[in-house]
Amino acid sequence: MEKNTRILKEVETDWAELKRKVREHRKRQLKRAAIVAACCVVVFAVFYIVSQVKTYSKYKTIDTIERADTSATRFTLFCGKILKYSNDGAIYTDVENNIIWNQSFEMDNPLMAMNDSYVAFADVDGQEIFVMNDSGLQGTIKTTMSIKRIDIAERGTVAVLMESQRTSYVALYNIEGELLAEGAIHMENSGYPMDIALSDDGEKLAVSILDVASGSVKTTLSFYNFGTIGQSQIDNLVNTYSYAGNVIPQIEYVDDSTMLAFADHGVMLFGGDQVPESFKEVMVSTEIKSIFYDDSYFGLILLDSEVKNGRKMVIYDMSGSEVTSVSLDMGYDQVYFLKNHEICVQNSQQCQIYTLHGVKKFESAFEADLYYVINRFGVRNYSVLLEGSTEKIRCKFLSSTRFKEKAEE
């Protein structure tokens, strides 16, 4: 019987060729992955561009949350959630109307100042200030004179403009109510203080003072520094600017160093970590009807001389450069930036939402009175605060006709 014999042979391996094939395989895999990723980017870019240039006039209601508020309630966004306040107090809720905190007070004419960390309330001509953050009441401040204006810094420092017997006083308090600094402004000598602005770091304070004693209008902006730099200056005054023929009723710090002064015919921009300096003036030839701003942009609503009863909205960045301009075709009660820097123009029954490129993204009327609009995650998702309810809505791609559709998902 013949025996089978298995012979093992040594096979030579071309390692260089094998490595080449592996490299080629990896290149093909990476190329396929790159093509897939590029396609995804293109699809997303096309979707984003379409969503930014299309005007939606229909929406779907995703959810409705019942809410009960008085007609005097005012709404704003604070730390990503909803702050409601009126003469009787302030209530902080999430978008589902779950109460986070409820602070009661009695005020005839409440003032509100807010930043990314704190919100403060005071009554005009009152003598008490309530300071809250997203956790609730953090302190109360008692003043000895009537309150006219307030502002608040990121660390909770509060600036107060007060008045007593035709003399104005500016004071700084910490969140525990301790007086940090105080100074008098004698109106017969320097004019009438109209507004104050406190930087986010709580060290720089600006005061807008109107002077009509000479028979002509003049506004002076005085800048104080309560840090190291200001300690070597008389009364901590580090700079002043005067503007003949201008009324500047509102001034606002938008961060540690940038301040906006809103005049009747323009906006003055100031910057400087320690000593504020004017670096740009945006002047307009027509009447300013409204102003609005966030930490990156500010906007003006101007009379449009080319259209009867027309309005034009102009947006600027914080360097004073114009970003976009668009004519408005709707009467409005208020206009404001959303958190994604879109602009909401609204009245009690309808709203329009514009992108920073001037595209009218959304337009709709509502059956109930409209109070406020909040953008949510996603380019087409919003929450609208209506009388009696909050509706989560999604703008719909379909139809170019100008009406709305409400449907359950």
C-alpha positions as a printed Julia matrix, in Angstrom:
409×3 Matrix{Float64}:
   0.0     0.0    0.0
   1.39    3.31  -1.13
   1.67    5.91   1.58
   0.58    9.55   0.85
   3.18   12.06   1.73
   2.4    15.73   2.43
   5.17   18.05   1.49
   5.27   21.51   3.1
   6.75   24.13   0.88
   8.06   27.49   1.94
   6.31   30.28   0.09
   8.18   33.46  -0.4
   6.2    36.6    0.53
   6.72   39.88  -1.27
   6.34   42.16   1.71
   6.87   45.3   -0.3
   4.02   44.36  -2.63
   1.77   43.47   0.31
   2.41   46.81   1.96
   1.67   48.56  -1.32
  -1.67   46.77  -1.62
  -2.56   47.66   1.98
  -1.72   51.3    1.29
  -3.84   51.27  -1.86
  -6.75   49.72   0.06
  -6.51   52.33   2.78
  -6.38   55.11   0.18
  -9.55   53.77  -1.45
 -11.26   53.56   1.93
 -10.22   57.1    2.86
 -11.3    58.38  -0.54
 -14.74   56.8   -0.13
 -15.03   58.27   3.38
 -13.98   61.69   2.11
 -16.55   61.53  -0.7
 -19.29   60.54   1.77
 -18.26   63.32   4.18
 -18.13   65.86   1.34
 -21.6    64.82   0.19
 -22.91   65.21   3.75
 -21.33   68.67   3.99
 -22.84   69.67   0.63
 -26.28   68.38   1.62
 -26.08   70.21   4.96
 -24.83   73.4    3.26
 -27.64   73.28   0.7
 -30.19   72.67   3.44
 -28.79   75.52   5.53
 -28.68   77.95   2.59
 -32.23   77.05   1.54
 -33.43   77.44   5.13
 -31.76   80.86   5.33
 -33.12   82.3    2.07
 -36.64   80.87   2.14
 -39.55   82.72   3.71
 -41.72   80.34   5.7
 -45.35   81.33   6.07
 -46.62   78.03   7.45
 -45.79   76.2   10.63
 -46.66   73.04  12.49
 -47.45   73.16  16.2
 -45.36   70.47  17.87
 -46.56   71.02  21.43
 -48.8    73.39  23.4
 -48.24   74.27  27.07
 -51.02   76.06  28.91
 -50.02   79.24  30.74
 -51.82   81.85  32.83
 -50.46   85.4   32.94
 -51.92   88.84  33.49
 -52.17   91.34  30.64
 -49.48   93.47  32.32
 -46.89   90.69  32.29
 -43.71   91.36  30.34
 -41.42   88.66  28.99
 -37.71   88.33  28.28
 -35.07   85.61  28.04
 -32.67   85.16  30.96
 -29.98   82.45  31.13
 -31.76   80.53  28.37
 -35.11   80.44  30.16
 -38.2    82.66  30.41
 -38.4    85.57  32.83
 -41.87   87.03  33.37
 -42.36   90.16  35.45
 -45.03   92.69  36.32
 -45.88   95.12  39.13
 -46.49   92.16  41.46
 -43.2    90.31  41.02
 -41.04   88.16  38.77
 -41.38   84.49  37.83
 -38.62   82.42  36.22
 -39.71   79.33  34.28
 -38.51   76.88  31.66
 -40.21   76.75  28.27
 -42.65   74.12  29.6
 -43.78   76.73  32.18
 -42.31   74.83  35.13
 -41.53   77.42  37.82
 -37.87   77.66  38.83
 -38.35   80.56  41.2
 -41.0    83.12  42.08
 -40.06   86.49  43.59
 -42.88   88.73  44.78
 -42.65   92.52  45.11
 -44.96   95.52  44.78
 -43.87   98.16  42.28
 -45.73  100.91  40.46
 -43.2   101.24  37.65
 -40.61   98.42  37.73
 -37.12   98.93  36.32
 -35.2    95.87  35.11
 -31.46   95.48  34.45
 -29.96   92.2   33.28
 -26.78   90.5   32.11
 -25.77   86.88  31.49
 -25.57   86.11  35.23
 -27.87   88.42  37.19
 -31.11   90.35  36.91
 -32.13   93.27  39.13
 -35.5    94.95  39.73
 -36.31   98.29  41.33
 -39.28  100.63  41.41
 -38.94  104.1   39.9
 -38.82  106.47  42.9
 -38.56  103.47  45.22
 -35.68  102.64  47.56
 -35.2    98.88  47.26
 -33.46   96.69  44.67
 -33.94   92.92  44.27
 -31.02   90.96  42.78
 -31.57   87.44  41.39
 -29.67   84.85  39.37
 -30.96   81.63  37.83
 -31.22   80.12  41.33
 -33.39   82.88  42.8
 -32.97   85.85  45.14
 -29.32   86.61  45.94
 -29.7    89.88  47.81
 -31.66   93.08  48.39
 -30.23   96.58  48.41
 -31.72   99.46  50.39
 -31.03  102.97  49.16
 -31.47  106.24  51.03
 -32.82  108.19  48.04
 -35.3   107.73  45.2
 -34.13  105.4   42.45
 -34.2   106.66  38.85
 -32.03  104.15  36.95
 -30.19  100.89  37.7
 -27.63   98.68  35.98
 -25.89   95.47  37.01
 -22.5    93.86  36.31
 -21.63   90.19  35.75
 -20.39   89.78  39.33
 -23.59   91.28  40.76
 -22.34   94.82  41.41
 -25.25   97.26  41.04
 -25.03  100.87  39.84
 -27.85  103.18  40.91
 -28.81  106.66  39.76
 -30.74  108.38  42.56
 -32.22  111.81  43.16
 -32.9   113.95  46.21
 -33.85  117.65  46.3
 -32.74  118.34  42.72
 -29.4   116.69  43.25
 -28.57  113.41  41.55
 -26.34  110.77  43.08
 -24.61  107.8   41.51
 -23.76  104.87  43.76
 -22.27  101.39  43.48
 -23.4    98.53  45.74
 -22.22   94.94  46.02
 -24.71   92.1   46.03
 -24.81   92.12  49.85
 -26.07   95.72  49.78
 -22.81   97.35  50.93
 -22.06  100.78  49.49
 -18.88  100.68  47.4
 -18.79  104.22  45.99
 -21.0   107.3   45.78
 -20.89  110.73  44.17
 -23.17  113.73  43.66
 -24.21  115.4   40.4
 -25.55  118.9   40.96
 -28.03  119.55  38.17
 -27.75  123.34  38.3
 -24.04  122.99  37.49
 -23.77  120.01  35.15
 -27.25  119.16  33.84
 -29.78  116.38  34.19
 -28.59  112.73  34.27
 -30.57  110.6   31.81
 -28.95  107.18  32.01
 -26.11  105.13  33.48
 -24.19  102.12  32.16
 -21.98   99.7   34.11
 -19.35   97.49  32.45
 -19.52   93.72  32.9
 -16.53   93.75  35.25
 -18.24   96.33  37.49
 -15.29   98.75  37.35
 -16.3   101.24  34.65
 -19.37  103.44  34.94
 -20.69  105.88  32.33
 -23.25  108.64  32.95
 -25.19  110.51  30.25
 -26.01  114.08  31.32
 -28.27  116.45  29.38
 -27.48  120.17  29.66
 -29.92  122.81  28.39
 -28.82  125.63  30.69
 -27.02  127.51  27.92
 -30.17  127.62  25.78
 -28.92  124.9   23.43
 -28.95  121.14  23.83
 -25.74  119.37  24.81
 -25.11  115.9   26.21
 -21.99  115.02  28.17
 -20.82  111.46  28.67
 -18.72  111.07  31.82
 -16.65  107.92  32.34
 -15.59  106.73  35.81
 -13.18  103.95  36.71
 -13.39  102.35  40.15
 -10.42  100.07  39.61
  -6.72  100.79  40.06
  -6.54  103.29  37.19
  -9.36  105.46  38.51
  -8.05  105.7   42.06
  -5.45  108.22  40.97
  -8.06  110.5   39.33
 -10.26  113.11  40.99
 -13.63  111.52  41.76
 -12.49  108.51  39.66
 -13.33  110.49  36.51
 -11.11  109.25  33.66
 -12.7   110.76  30.52
 -15.54  112.97  29.23
 -17.09  113.65  25.83
 -19.57  116.4   24.98
 -21.95  116.37  22.02
 -23.57  119.7   21.14
 -27.01  119.44  19.59
 -27.42  115.78  20.63
 -29.68  114.11  23.17
 -28.34  110.74  24.35
 -31.1   109.14  26.44
 -29.69  105.59  26.52
 -26.2   104.17  27.03
 -25.27  100.49  27.31
 -22.13   98.49  28.05
 -22.24   95.25  26.07
 -19.1    93.76  27.67
 -16.1    94.79  29.78
 -14.89   97.45  27.36
 -17.46   98.26  24.63
 -20.15  100.86  25.25
 -22.91  102.14  22.96
 -24.41  105.61  23.3
 -27.73  105.9   21.48
 -28.37  109.5   20.41
 -31.4   110.96  18.63
 -29.56  110.88  15.28
 -26.88  108.25  15.67
 -24.84  105.89  17.81
 -21.45  106.59  19.39
 -19.18  103.6   20.06
 -16.57  103.55  22.82
 -13.89  101.03  23.69
 -11.03  100.64  26.14
 -10.12   98.25  28.93
  -9.46  101.05  31.43
 -10.12  104.47  29.87
 -12.99  104.49  27.35
 -12.23  106.2   24.04
 -14.58  107.04  21.18
 -13.66  104.97  18.11
 -16.71  105.25  15.8
 -19.82  107.36  15.26
 -22.7   106.0   13.22
 -24.82  108.99  12.26
 -28.11  108.85  10.34
 -30.06  111.57   8.53
 -33.56  110.36   9.46
 -35.36  109.87  12.75
 -34.5   106.81  14.84
 -37.75  105.12  15.87
 -36.34  102.14  17.8
 -33.04  100.64  18.94
 -32.13   97.07  19.91
 -28.89   95.19  20.58
 -27.22   92.06  21.9
 -23.57   91.34  22.69
 -22.52   91.19  19.02
 -24.79   93.51  17.02
 -27.04   96.53  17.36
 -29.93   97.63  15.2
 -31.78  100.83  14.36
 -35.29  101.23  13.01
 -35.34  104.39  10.89
 -37.98  106.35   9.05
 -37.8   105.39   5.38
 -38.17  108.63   3.43
 -38.73  106.75   0.17
 -41.92  105.03   1.41
 -44.96  106.66   3.01
 -45.02  105.69   6.71
 -42.16  103.35   5.85
 -39.58  101.9    8.21
 -36.07  100.64   7.49
 -34.11   98.28   9.73
 -30.31   98.62   9.71
 -28.02   96.16  11.55
 -24.43   96.96  12.58
 -21.68   94.94  14.21
 -19.76   96.16  17.24
 -17.14   97.83  15.07
 -19.86  100.12  13.71
 -19.87   98.5   10.25
 -23.23   98.0    8.55
 -24.19   94.32   8.26
 -27.53   94.53   6.5
 -30.44   96.84   5.74
 -34.03   95.9    4.96
 -37.33   97.75   4.54
 -40.08   96.7    6.95
 -43.59   96.15   5.66
 -45.31   95.53   9.01
 -46.22   97.76  11.92
 -44.49   96.64  15.11
 -44.63   97.02  18.87
 -41.19   95.64  19.64
 -38.08   94.36  17.88
 -35.26   92.29  19.4
 -32.47   89.85  18.67
 -33.01   86.16  19.27
 -30.2    84.1   20.81
 -29.05   82.96  17.34
 -28.78   86.64  16.26
 -31.92   86.48  14.12
 -34.17   89.52  14.48
 -37.81   89.31  15.55
 -40.16   92.15  14.56
 -43.57   91.71  16.16
 -46.84   93.26  17.18
 -49.64   91.74  19.23
 -50.94   89.57  16.37
 -48.06   88.72  14.05
 -44.3    88.51  13.73
 -41.57   88.5   11.15
 -38.14   86.93  11.69
 -35.15   88.15   9.67
 -31.64   86.69   9.31
 -28.51   88.8    9.61
 -28.39   88.74   5.81
 -31.68   90.65   5.65
 -33.73   87.66   4.5
 -37.27   87.45   5.86
 -37.14   83.9    7.19
 -40.57   83.6    8.82
 -43.81   85.52   8.71
 -47.1    84.58  10.3
 -50.17   85.83  12.13
 -51.48   84.18  15.27
 -54.99   83.68  16.6
 -54.08   84.75  20.16
 -52.12   87.79  21.29
 -48.37   87.31  20.77
 -46.03   88.23  23.62
 -42.57   86.87  22.78
 -40.63   84.56  20.43
 -37.72   82.25  21.37
 -35.56   80.27  18.97
 -34.95   76.61  19.83
 -32.4    74.04  18.66
 -32.59   73.66  14.88
 -32.91   76.3   12.19
 -36.72   76.02  11.9
 -37.79   75.58  15.53
 -39.23   78.31  17.73
 -41.36   78.77  20.84
 -44.03   81.47  20.67
 -45.48   82.86  23.88
 -49.13   83.58  23.24
 -51.94   84.68  25.51
 -52.76   81.63  27.61
 -50.23   79.23  26.09
 -46.73   78.57  24.82
 -46.54   76.81  21.46
 -43.5    74.97  20.17
 -43.59   75.38  16.42
 -41.6    74.21  13.39
 -41.51   76.25  10.2
 -42.64   74.17   7.22
 -40.91   73.86   3.87
 -44.11   73.43   1.91
 -46.14   76.13   0.17
 -45.21   79.69  -0.65
 -48.69   81.01   0.15
 -48.88   83.34   3.12
 -50.95   81.54   5.68
 -50.27   79.28   8.61
 -51.18   75.7    9.28
 -51.57   74.23  12.72
 -51.38   70.45  13.05
 -50.49   67.87  15.61
 -47.36   65.89  14.92
